[in-house]
Amino acid sequence: MTEKKTLKGWRKTIKKEVPYVDTKQYSHNLISLALRAIDGEWGTEEANKAIKDFGLEALGWSKC
């Protein structure tokens, strides 16, 4: 059984992948997956906070 990822873990994934958006094949998908997981577990407000904190609006994501 795998351990459930924490909010901090998902945010770490986003931070790690941001520099590779549009250069590394799956970075965009990994960030989207992380945002969906954050939204599902901790709510839209927390997902929007991640979008703001990591400058994702400039990369094509939008807040809900």
N, C-alpha and C positions, 0 to 999 in steps of 0.2 A: 504494500500500500504506500502511495506517495503522500508526502506531507503537504498540506495546504499552504499556498504562498501567502505571505503577509502583505499588508499595504506597503510597508517599507521595501519588501522584495519586488513588488510590481513596479514601484517608483524607481528602484535601482535598474530594473530591466529597461525602462523608458530612457533613463539617463544614459545608459550604456549604448542604446541604439540610435539616439538622436543624431550623433555625428555622421551616421551612415545612411540616413534617409536619402533616397535617390542614388545611392552609390552601391550599397550592399543589397543583395537581392531580396531578403526577407525582413529588413528592418522596419519597413512601413507596416507590414502585417503584424510583427511582434508588438509594436507600439499600439496598434489598434486592439489587439488581443488584450494587452495589459489595461488599456482604458476601459474596455468592456468588463473585464474582471473587477476593476476598481469600482465601476458604476454599479455592477451587480451586488457586490459585497458591502461597499461602504457608501454608496449613493452618488447621485449626479453631482452634487456639490464638490465631493472629493475628486471626482474625475475632472471636473472643470478646473479645480485647483491645480491638478497635474498638468493640464493643457496650458494654463497660465505660467506655472513655475518653470516648465521646460521649453517655453516659447513655441509650442506646437501650432499655434494659429498661423504663424509665418510659414509653416511647413505644410499647411493644407487642412489641418484639423480645425473643428469649430466647437465652441461650447454649446451645451444644450440648455 
